[in-house]
Amino acid sequence: MAVRIDAKNTKLSDPTKQHIDNVCGKFSQFYDRIVDTEVIVDTQAKHKPANTVEIIVKVPGQRIIGKGETDDPNLFKAIDEAAGHVERQLQKYHDKQSEHR
């Protein structure tokens, strides 16, 4: 599954991109019919929280969005927070799909 990464106001390092790919690769454990995954990273020095990561996962008939924010310059915390939100929502979506069958 290809992951589209969009960085606003910053340039991402290779380890950060690799971490995003690894985290998004785990989503297929929760639901195997993922159509598309997009990650938006926004860093702003003037506003609190300074770093915002939004993960948008498209599945048939729905978009699942997870958002992570941190004041810390380390983006990994915000990425992991957003991924945790998406994982919980994917699990709920999978359970609902299983119940209707």
C-alpha positions as CSV (number, residue, x, y, z in Angstrom):
1,M,0.0,0.0,0.0
2,A,1.4,3.3,-1.0
3,V,1.4,6.2,1.5
4,R,1.2,9.7,0.3
5,I,3.0,12.1,2.6
6,D,2.4,15.9,2.4
7,A,4.6,18.1,4.6
8,K,3.6,21.7,5.1
9,N,6.1,24.3,6.3
10,T,8.9,21.7,6.7
11,K,11.0,19.1,5.0
12,L,10.8,15.6,6.4
13,S,13.9,13.6,7.1
14,D,14.3,10.0,5.8
15,P,13.9,8.4,9.2
16,T,10.7,10.3,9.7
17,K,9.3,9.2,6.3
18,Q,10.4,5.6,7.1
19,H,8.6,5.7,10.5
20,I,5.4,7.0,8.8
21,D,5.6,4.1,6.2
22,N,6.1,1.5,9.0
23,V,3.2,2.9,11.1
24,C,0.8,3.0,8.1
25,G,1.9,-0.5,7.0
26,K,0.4,-1.9,10.2
27,F,-3.1,-0.6,9.3
28,S,-3.6,-3.7,7.1
29,Q,-3.6,-5.8,10.3
30,F,-6.9,-4.1,11.3
31,Y,-8.6,-3.9,7.9
32,D,-7.4,-5.4,4.7
33,R,-9.5,-3.4,2.2
34,I,-7.8,0.0,2.6
35,V,-8.0,2.0,-0.6
36,D,-5.6,4.9,0.1
37,T,-3.6,6.4,2.9
38,E,-2.5,10.1,3.2
39,V,-0.4,11.7,5.9
40,I,-0.3,15.4,6.3
41,V,2.4,16.9,8.5
42,D,2.2,20.5,9.5
43,T,4.8,22.3,11.6
44,Q,4.2,25.9,12.8
45,A,6.5,27.7,15.2
46,K,4.1,30.5,16.0
47,H,1.1,28.4,17.1
48,K,0.5,25.9,19.9
49,P,0.6,22.9,19.4
50,A,3.5,23.4,17.1
51,N,3.4,20.0,15.3
52,T,0.2,18.5,13.8
53,V,0.0,15.1,12.0
54,E,-3.2,14.0,10.3
55,I,-3.6,10.5,8.9
56,I,-6.5,10.0,6.4
57,V,-7.3,6.4,5.5
58,K,-9.9,5.7,2.8
59,V,-11.8,2.5,3.0
60,P,-14.8,1.5,0.8
61,G,-17.6,4.0,1.7
62,Q,-15.8,5.9,4.4
63,R,-12.8,8.1,5.3
64,I,-11.1,7.4,8.7
65,I,-9.2,10.4,10.1
66,G,-6.8,10.4,13.0
67,K,-5.1,13.5,14.3
68,G,-2.0,13.9,16.6
69,E,-0.6,17.1,18.0
70,T,2.5,17.8,20.1
71,D,4.5,20.8,21.3
72,D,7.6,18.7,21.3
73,P,9.9,19.1,18.2
74,N,9.9,15.3,17.9
75,L,7.3,14.4,15.3
76,F,7.3,10.7,16.2
77,K,5.0,11.4,19.2
78,A,2.4,13.1,17.0
79,I,2.7,10.4,14.3
80,D,2.1,7.6,16.9
81,E,-0.8,9.4,18.5
82,A,-2.6,9.9,15.1
83,A,-1.8,6.2,14.2
84,G,-3.4,5.1,17.5
85,H,-6.6,7.0,16.7
86,V,-6.7,5.4,13.2
87,E,-6.1,1.9,14.5
88,R,-9.0,2.1,17.0
89,Q,-11.3,3.5,14.3
90,L,-10.3,0.8,11.8
91,Q,-10.9,-1.9,14.4
92,K,-14.4,-0.5,15.1
93,Y,-15.1,-0.3,11.4
94,H,-14.0,-3.9,10.9
95,D,-16.1,-5.1,13.8
96,K,-19.2,-3.3,12.4
97,Q,-18.6,-4.8,8.9
98,S,-18.3,-8.3,10.5
99,E,-21.5,-7.9,12.5
100,H,-23.6,-7.0,9.4
101,R,-22.6,-10.2,7.5
